[in-house]
Amino acid sequence: MSSTFKATLDFAKSLDQKDTLKHLRNQFHIPKDNNGKDWIYMCGNSLGLQPKTTKQYINQELNDWANLGVEGHFEAQNPWMPYHEFLTDAMAKIVGAKPIEVVVMNTLTTNLHLLMVSFYQPTKKKYKIVIESDAFPSDRYAVESQLNFHGFNSKDGVIEWKPREGEELLRMEDLETILDEQGDEIALLLIGGVNYYTGQYLDIKKIATLGHAKNCMVGIDLAHGVGNIKPDLHDSGVDFAAWCTYKYLNSGPGSLGGLFIHEKHAHNKDLKKFSGWWSHNKATRFNMRQELDIIPGAEGYQLSNPPILSMAAIKASLDMFNDVGMDALREKSEQLTGYFEFLINQIDTDRIKVITPTNPQERGCQLSVQVKNADKSLHKALTDNHIITDWREPDVIRCAPVPMYNTFQDVFNMVEKLKTLL
Ligand SMILES: *Cc1c(COP(=O)(O)O)cnc(C)c1O
């Protein structure tokens, strides 16, 4: 593909012209500078932009609440009682799951804990947890606190899957070695499906196979995967997964997360779990005096009646994803990120290195660009020019051209500016 790319503005414009998804950008609010010029927003991996329909979806619920009060639970246009069900099919499609395997609830780190209640059942001998050495801090803290909670020492209980000396990316052989050597002591693998720092998309199915061969549970954090890559969760065989919806799923700051529990666990009554009234059989929930009758599958993990205003924002986004489909998004994404990579490689300097894998099958849209001898002032200079990226110490700029709203001209103009700043 890259052999046909050209590093000119005209060429970038021609790619935009040919883009069959170009109409989507206009369905988002794009932040603008004082002169009304669009920012170059490459931070959809941190907070996705707002769809123009979001307001409408939230207003619908505000109006129904104003007009109906408590009756809205059943009488609202989208009744609040089953509201989460309106999200399930679209969400299941995005992650490649069956509806019984998926629910939208709580936030990501909370869900990781609730899932570990079920899937981290340590014994004296088999209690360790494998994470990536550069796992997202919240995941690390969650895992360490689970070890402490169960009476283990988190220093000794966390095993890091690390890149080799002088490398940035993880190798599957090294996970295999960890499992060969320490598998008998390992209870759980909790791995980021797409690493937040390097953008590396790991082979989830392979991780599940390796972990299960040593009787370990396998969980995947899909915060940087959902809406970005197509993880085929059901087929991968992983036991559980969790993600947030405010990154690539554009549902707004702090919005609810989603989780996946593989169908093979859906009816397992022996699985330990925490419960609340929303875990209970919907038909008898309001009898209020019943013994707990847990809903099978992911829905049974709900505790509370959920925040409808957040769910409305998620519905606005999922309806868009459902219309477009991940196949089309992924196709554009590979081309857009491929063009971005091509342009970066044209920069005539040895200060720059893309640490994200070059193989499109091993990455989503994000490229992590390492800049030798750079400090945060480079990121600030980009930001001052309304080019919104994400800085990670010591020297990496993470840039996520998102297929729903970024353009080929965005990546072209971004790289031009980067060139002059260097
Ligand atoms: C964004 C992100 C989080 C954030 O967790 P919240 O509970 O939503 O605040 C956690 N883990 C990973 C891997 C992330 O990318």
The ligand as a Gaussian input file, in Angstrom:
#p B3LYP/6-31G(d) Opt

LIG

0 1
 C       -8.165000       4.303000      30.071000
 C       -7.752000       3.094000      30.803000
 C       -8.169000       2.874000      32.125000
 C       -9.006000       3.887000      32.867000
 O       -9.763000       3.286000      33.852000
 P      -11.115000       3.955000      34.418000
 O      -11.550000       3.007000      35.441000
 O      -12.062000       4.098000      33.267000
 O      -10.759000       5.300000      34.970000
 C       -7.777000       1.697000      32.734000
 N       -7.008000       0.780000      32.093000
 C       -6.599000       0.978000      30.812000
 C       -5.768000      -0.070000      30.127000
 C       -6.939000       2.138000      30.147000
 O       -6.511000       2.335000      28.891000

